[in-house]
Amino acid sequence: MTTFWLTFTDTEASADKRFLGVAIFDMDESQGQLSGPEIVKRSWELGVNPGGEVLVQEVPAIPDEHKNKLITDDALLLTLGSRGRMNPH
């Protein structure tokens, strides 16, 4: 399984409203590397895609309790390895 970290932003919103959240989830890549659109589609299926632009990154293990949901709490994101809103994971 591969863990993906998706950061969602609304580039047309004001700076204080631009960040929409982060979704973290696992996907099986045993049959080959997944494409960006496949990963984003999975975020829609999980109901954790708030829209906007998305940055997809592969990350090391994240505790399961933080997966499959939209996370908007800055403090939690920092504990999970984010470098902050200016420099997402």
DSSP file (Angstrom, degrees, kcal/mol; ACC not computed):
  #  RESIDUE AA STRUCTURE BP1 BP2  ACC     N-H-->O    O-->H-N    N-H-->O    O-->H-N    TCO  KAPPA ALPHA  PHI   PSI    X-CA   Y-CA   Z-CA
    1    1 A M              0   0    0      0, 0.0     2,-0.4     0, 0.0    27,-0.2   0.000 360.0 360.0 360.0 144.7    0.0    0.0    0.0
    2    2 A T  E     -A   27   0A   0     25,-3.0    25,-2.4    58,-0.0     2,-0.5  -0.945 360.0-138.5-114.8 136.3    1.1    3.5   -0.7
    3    3 A T  E     -AB  26  59A   0     56,-0.6    56,-2.5    -2,-0.4     2,-0.4  -0.834  19.4-162.9 -97.0 128.2    0.1    6.5    1.4
    4    4 A F  E     -AB  25  58A   0     21,-3.2    21,-1.9    -2,-0.5     2,-0.5  -0.891   9.9-157.6-113.3 142.3   -0.9    9.6   -0.4
    5    5 A W  E     -AB  24  57A   0     52,-3.1    52,-1.9    -2,-0.4     2,-0.5  -0.979  12.6-167.8-117.1 115.4   -1.2   13.2    1.0
    6    6 A L  E     -AB  23  56A   0     17,-3.2    17,-2.4    -2,-0.5     2,-0.5  -0.928   4.1-161.5-110.1 125.1   -3.5   15.4   -1.0
    7    7 A T  E     -AB  22  55A   0     48,-2.3    48,-2.1    -2,-0.5     2,-0.4  -0.923   9.0-156.7-107.2 125.5   -3.4   19.2   -0.3
    8    8 A F  E     +AB  21  54A   0     13,-3.0    12,-2.8    -2,-0.5    13,-1.1  -0.866  16.1 171.6-107.7 133.5   -6.4   21.1   -1.6
    9    9 A T  E     -AB  19  53A   0     44,-2.4    44,-3.0    -2,-0.4     2,-0.7  -0.973  31.8-142.1-138.4 152.9   -6.4   24.9   -2.3
   10   10 A D    >   -     0   0    0      8,-2.8     3,-1.6    -2,-0.3     7,-0.1  -0.909  17.2-169.7-111.5  98.7   -8.6   27.5   -3.9
   11   11 A T  T 3  S+     0   0    0     -2,-0.7    -1,-0.1     1,-0.3     7,-0.1   0.652  83.3  55.8 -68.2 -15.1   -6.2   29.7   -5.7
   12   12 A E  T 3  S+     0   0    0      6,-0.1    -1,-0.3    -3,-0.1     2,-0.1   0.538  90.9  92.1 -93.3  -7.3   -8.9   32.3   -6.4
   13   13 A A  S <  S-     0   0    0     -3,-1.6     5,-0.1     1,-0.1    -3,-0.0  -0.385  90.7 -87.5 -81.7 162.8   -9.8   32.8   -2.7
   14   14 A S    >>  -     0   0    0      1,-0.1     3,-2.2    -2,-0.1     4,-0.9  -0.278  48.6 -99.3 -63.9 159.3   -8.3   35.4   -0.4
   15   15 A A  G >4 S+     0   0    0      1,-0.3     3,-0.5     2,-0.2     4,-0.4   0.829 123.6  52.4 -53.5 -37.7   -5.1   34.3    1.3
   16   16 A D  G 34 S+     0   0    0      1,-0.2    -1,-0.3     2,-0.1    -2,-0.0   0.593 117.3  38.3 -77.7  -9.0   -6.9   33.4    4.6
   17   17 A K  G <4 S+     0   0    0     -3,-2.2    -1,-0.2    -7,-0.1    -2,-0.2   0.363  89.8  93.8-116.7   0.7   -9.4   31.2    2.7
   18   18 A R    <<  +     0   0    0     -4,-0.9    -8,-2.8    -3,-0.5     2,-0.4   0.885  67.1  77.9 -66.4 -42.3   -7.1   29.6    0.1
   19   19 A F  E     +A    9   0A   0     -4,-0.4   -10,-0.2   -10,-0.2     3,-0.1  -0.563  51.4 175.1 -74.7 125.2   -6.3   26.4    2.1
   20   20 A L  E     -     0   0A   0    -12,-2.8     2,-0.2    -2,-0.4   -11,-0.2   0.628  48.6 -90.5-105.0 -19.2   -9.1   23.9    1.9
   21   21 A G  E     -A    8   0A   0    -13,-1.1   -13,-3.0    51,-0.1     2,-0.4  -0.767  31.9 -87.4 137.0 178.0   -7.6   20.9    3.7
   22   22 A V  E     -AC   7  71A   0     49,-2.4    49,-3.2    -2,-0.2     2,-0.4  -0.980  23.7-162.4-128.5 138.7   -5.6   17.8    3.5
   23   23 A A  E     -AC   6  70A   0    -17,-2.4   -17,-3.2    -2,-0.4     2,-0.4  -0.981   6.6-169.5-120.0 136.1   -6.7   14.2    2.8
   24   24 A I  E     +A    5   0A   0     45,-0.7    44,-2.9    -2,-0.4    45,-0.4  -0.991  20.6 144.9-126.9 127.1   -4.5   11.2    3.6
   25   25 A F  E     -A    4   0A   0    -21,-1.9   -21,-3.2    -2,-0.4     2,-0.3  -0.987  40.2-112.4-156.7 163.9   -5.3    7.7    2.4
   26   26 A D  E     -A    3   0A   0     -2,-0.3     2,-0.3   -23,-0.2   -23,-0.2  -0.738  25.9-177.3-100.3 147.2   -3.8    4.5    1.2
   27   27 A M  E     -A    2   0A   0    -25,-2.4   -25,-3.0    -2,-0.3     2,-0.6  -0.988  30.9-111.1-140.1 149.9   -4.1    3.0   -2.3
   28   28 A D        +     0   0    0     -2,-0.3     3,-0.2   -27,-0.2   -25,-0.0  -0.693  32.8 170.5 -83.8 118.9   -2.7   -0.3   -3.7
   29   29 A E    >   +     0   0    0     -2,-0.6     3,-1.6     1,-0.1    -1,-0.1   0.081  44.3 113.2-111.5  21.5    0.0    0.1   -6.2
   30   30 A S  T 3  S+     0   0    0      1,-0.3    -1,-0.1     3,-0.0     3,-0.1   0.755  79.9  49.6 -66.5 -22.3    1.0   -3.5   -6.4
   31   31 A Q  T 3  S-     0   0    0      1,-0.4    -1,-0.3    -3,-0.2     2,-0.2   0.351 131.3 -62.2 -96.1   5.9   -0.3   -3.6  -10.0
   32   32 A G  S <  S-     0   0    0     -3,-1.6    -1,-0.4     2,-0.0     2,-0.1  -0.555  72.9 -46.1 131.8 163.5    1.7   -0.5  -11.0
   33   33 A Q        -     0   0    0     -2,-0.2     2,-0.2    -3,-0.1    -4,-0.0  -0.361  56.9-128.1 -65.3 137.1    2.0    3.2  -10.2
   34   34 A L        -     0   0    0     -2,-0.1     2,-0.2     1,-0.1    -1,-0.1  -0.560  19.0-122.1 -85.7 150.5   -1.2    5.1  -10.0
   35   35 A S     >  -     0   0    0     -2,-0.2     4,-2.0     1,-0.1     5,-0.2  -0.489  24.5-109.4 -86.6 161.3   -1.9    8.3  -12.0
   36   36 A G  H  > S+     0   0    0      1,-0.2     4,-2.7     2,-0.2     5,-0.2   0.923 119.2  52.1 -54.0 -48.4   -2.8   11.6  -10.4
   37   37 A P  H  > S+     0   0    0      0, 0.0     4,-2.4     0, 0.0    -1,-0.2   0.870 107.7  52.4 -60.2 -36.1   -6.4   11.4  -11.8
   38   38 A E  H  > S+     0   0    0      2,-0.2     4,-1.6     1,-0.2    -2,-0.2   0.905 111.5  46.6 -64.3 -40.3   -6.8    7.9  -10.3
   39   39 A I  H  X S+     0   0    0     -4,-2.0     4,-1.4     2,-0.2    -1,-0.2   0.922 113.0  48.0 -68.4 -44.2   -5.7    9.2   -6.9
   40   40 A V  H  X S+     0   0    0     -4,-2.7     4,-1.5     1,-0.2    -2,-0.2   0.895 108.1  56.0 -64.0 -39.5   -7.9   12.3   -7.1
   41   41 A K  H  X S+     0   0    0     -4,-2.4     4,-2.2     1,-0.2    -1,-0.2   0.897 104.2  54.0 -58.3 -39.9  -10.9   10.1   -8.1
   42   42 A R  H  X S+     0   0    0     -4,-1.6     4,-2.1     1,-0.2    -1,-0.2   0.863 102.6  56.8 -64.0 -34.8  -10.3    8.0   -5.0
   43   43 A S  H  X>S+     0   0    0     -4,-1.4     5,-2.4     2,-0.2     4,-0.5   0.876 107.6  48.5 -64.0 -35.6  -10.5   11.2   -2.8
   44   44 A W  H ><5S+     0   0    0     -4,-1.5     3,-1.0     3,-0.2    -2,-0.2   0.925 109.6  52.2 -66.6 -44.5  -14.0   11.9   -4.4
   45   45 A E  H 3<5S+     0   0    0     -4,-2.2    -2,-0.2     1,-0.3    -1,-0.2   0.856 110.4  48.2 -60.0 -35.6  -15.1    8.3   -3.6
   46   46 A L  H 3<5S-     0   0    0     -4,-2.1    -1,-0.3    -5,-0.2    -2,-0.2   0.597 111.4-122.9 -80.1 -11.5  -14.0    8.7    0.0
   47   47 A G  T <<5S+     0   0    0     -3,-1.0    -3,-0.2    -4,-0.5    23,-0.2   0.782  81.5 113.2  75.1  27.0  -15.8   12.0    0.3
   48   48 A V      < +     0   0    0     -5,-2.4    -4,-0.2    -6,-0.2    23,-0.1   0.150  41.3 102.3-116.4  18.0  -12.7   13.9    1.3
   49   49 A N        -     0   0    0     -6,-0.5     3,-0.1    -5,-0.1    21,-0.0  -0.897  42.4-177.8-106.6 109.4  -12.3   16.1   -1.7
   50   50 A P        -     0   0    0      0, 0.0     2,-0.2     0, 0.0    -1,-0.1   0.447  46.3-116.0 -84.7   1.7  -13.4   19.7   -1.1
   51   51 A G        +     0   0    0      1,-0.1   -31,-0.1   -41,-0.0   -42,-0.1  -0.502  70.0  96.0  95.6-169.4  -12.6   20.8   -4.6
   52   52 A G  S    S-     0   0    0     -2,-0.2   -42,-0.2   -44,-0.1     2,-0.2  -0.317  86.6 -29.8  80.6-166.5  -10.1   23.3   -5.8
   53   53 A E  E     -B    9   0A   0    -44,-3.0   -44,-2.4    -2,-0.1     2,-0.4  -0.550  63.7-150.3 -83.9 152.6   -6.6   22.5   -7.0
   54   54 A V  E     -B    8   0A   0    -46,-0.2     2,-0.5    -2,-0.2   -46,-0.2  -0.980  13.7-159.5-132.4 139.0   -4.8   19.5   -5.6
   55   55 A L  E     -B    7   0A   0    -48,-2.1   -48,-2.3    -2,-0.4     2,-0.5  -0.976  17.8-156.8-111.6 123.4   -1.2   18.6   -4.9
   56   56 A V  E     +B    6   0A   0     -2,-0.5     2,-0.4   -50,-0.2   -50,-0.2  -0.887  17.2 170.8-106.9 128.5   -0.6   14.8   -4.6
   57   57 A Q  E     -B    5   0A   0    -52,-1.9   -52,-3.1    -2,-0.5     2,-0.4  -0.989  31.6-128.6-135.7 145.4    2.4   13.5   -2.7
   58   58 A E  E     -B    4   0A   0     -2,-0.4   -54,-0.2   -54,-0.2   -56,-0.0  -0.779  35.9-176.6 -87.7 135.5    3.5   10.1   -1.6
   59   59 A V  E     -B    3   0A   0    -56,-2.5   -56,-0.6    -2,-0.4     3,-0.1  -0.896  27.3-101.0-131.8 159.7    4.4   10.1    2.1
   60   60 A P  S    S-     0   0    0      0, 0.0    -1,-0.1     0, 0.0   -58,-0.0  -0.111  73.4 -43.3 -68.0 179.0    5.8    7.6    4.7
   61   61 A A        -     0   0    0      1,-0.0   -59,-0.0   -59,-0.0     3,-0.0  -0.093  56.2-169.8 -50.7 135.2    3.4    5.9    7.1
   62   62 A I        -     0   0    0     -3,-0.1     5,-0.1     2,-0.0    -1,-0.0  -0.973  37.8 -94.1-122.6 139.3    0.8    8.0    8.8
   63   63 A P    >   -     0   0    0      0, 0.0     3,-2.2     0, 0.0     4,-0.2  -0.274  32.5-123.9 -56.0 138.1   -1.3    6.6   11.7
   64   64 A D  G >  S+     0   0    0      1,-0.3     3,-1.9     2,-0.2    -3,-0.0   0.774 105.2  71.9 -55.2 -30.0   -4.6    5.1   10.4
   65   65 A E  G 3  S+     0   0    0      1,-0.3    -1,-0.3     3,-0.0     0, 0.0   0.677  98.9  48.8 -63.0 -15.6   -6.6    7.4   12.7
   66   66 A H  G <  S+     0   0    0     -3,-2.2     3,-0.4   -43,-0.0   -42,-0.3   0.319  95.0  97.2-105.1   6.6   -5.8   10.3   10.5
   67   67 A K  S <  S+     0   0    0     -3,-1.9   -42,-0.2     1,-0.2     3,-0.1  -0.585  72.4  25.0 -97.9 158.5   -6.6    8.7    7.2
   68   68 A N  S    S+     0   0    0    -44,-2.9     2,-0.3    -2,-0.2    -1,-0.2   0.784 101.8  86.7  65.6  32.7   -9.8    8.8    5.0
   69   69 A K  S    S-     0   0    0    -45,-0.4   -45,-0.7    -3,-0.4     2,-0.5  -0.977  82.7-101.4-150.9 161.7  -11.0   12.2    6.2
   70   70 A L  E     -C   23   0A   0     -2,-0.3     2,-0.5   -23,-0.2   -47,-0.2  -0.761  35.9-159.6 -87.2 127.1  -10.5   15.9    5.4
   71   71 A I  E     +C   22   0A   0    -49,-3.2   -49,-2.4    -2,-0.5    -5,-0.0  -0.929  26.8 158.5-111.6 126.6   -8.1   17.5    7.9
   72   72 A T        +     0   0    0     -2,-0.5     2,-0.6   -51,-0.2    -1,-0.1   0.423  39.1 113.2-121.9  -4.4   -8.1   21.3    8.3
   73   73 A D     >  -     0   0    0      1,-0.2     4,-2.3     2,-0.0     5,-0.2  -0.607  52.8-156.7 -77.0 115.2   -6.5   21.6   11.7
   74   74 A D  H  > S+     0   0    0     -2,-0.6     4,-2.4     1,-0.2     5,-0.2   0.899  90.7  52.5 -59.3 -44.1   -3.1   23.3   11.4
   75   75 A A  H  > S+     0   0    0      1,-0.2     4,-1.8     2,-0.2    -1,-0.2   0.915 111.0  47.0 -61.6 -43.4   -1.7   21.9   14.6
   76   76 A L  H  > S+     0   0    0      1,-0.2     4,-1.5     2,-0.2    -1,-0.2   0.925 110.7  52.1 -63.7 -44.0   -2.6   18.4   13.7
   77   77 A L  H  <>S+     0   0    0     -4,-2.3     5,-2.7     1,-0.2     4,-0.5   0.885 107.6  52.4 -61.5 -38.5   -1.1   18.8   10.2
   78   78 A L  H ><5S+     0   0    0     -4,-2.4     3,-1.0     1,-0.2    -1,-0.2   0.893 108.0  50.8 -64.1 -39.0    2.1   20.0   11.7
   79   79 A T  H 3<5S+     0   0    0     -4,-1.8    -1,-0.2     1,-0.2    -2,-0.2   0.783 107.5  55.2 -68.3 -25.4    2.4   17.0   13.9
   80   80 A L  T 3<5S-     0   0    0     -4,-1.5    -1,-0.2    -5,-0.1    -2,-0.2   0.525 132.0 -88.3 -85.5  -5.8    1.8   14.8   10.9
   81   81 A G  T < 5S+     0   0    0     -3,-1.0    -3,-0.2    -4,-0.5    -2,-0.1   0.461  75.3 145.9 117.0   1.2    4.7   16.3    9.0
   82   82 A S      < -     0   0    0     -5,-2.7    -1,-0.3    -6,-0.2     3,-0.1  -0.383  43.9-145.5 -67.2 149.6    3.4   19.3    7.2
   83   83 A R        -     0   0    0      4,-0.7     3,-0.2     1,-0.4     4,-0.2   0.259  58.2 -91.4 -96.0  10.5    5.7   22.3    6.9
   84   84 A G    >   -     0   0    0      1,-0.2     3,-0.6     2,-0.1    -1,-0.4  -0.296  50.7 -60.7 103.0 170.7    2.7   24.7    7.2
   85   85 A R  T 3  S+     0   0    0      1,-0.2    -1,-0.2     2,-0.1    -2,-0.0   0.813 130.4  54.6 -62.9 -32.3    0.4   26.4    4.7
   86   86 A M  T 3  S+     0   0    0      1,-0.3    -1,-0.2    -3,-0.2    -2,-0.1   0.829 124.2  24.5 -72.1 -30.1    3.2   28.2    3.0
   87   87 A N  S <  S-     0   0    0     -3,-0.6    -4,-0.7    -4,-0.2    -1,-0.3  -0.640  86.9-156.6-133.4  74.4    5.1   25.0    2.3
   88   88 A P              0   0    0      0, 0.0    -3,-0.1     0, 0.0    -6,-0.1  -0.141 360.0 360.0 -58.1 151.5    2.7   22.1    2.3
   89   89 A H              0   0    0    -12,-0.0    -4,-0.1   -32,-0.0    -7,-0.0   0.494 360.0 360.0 -11.6 360.0    4.1   18.7    3.0
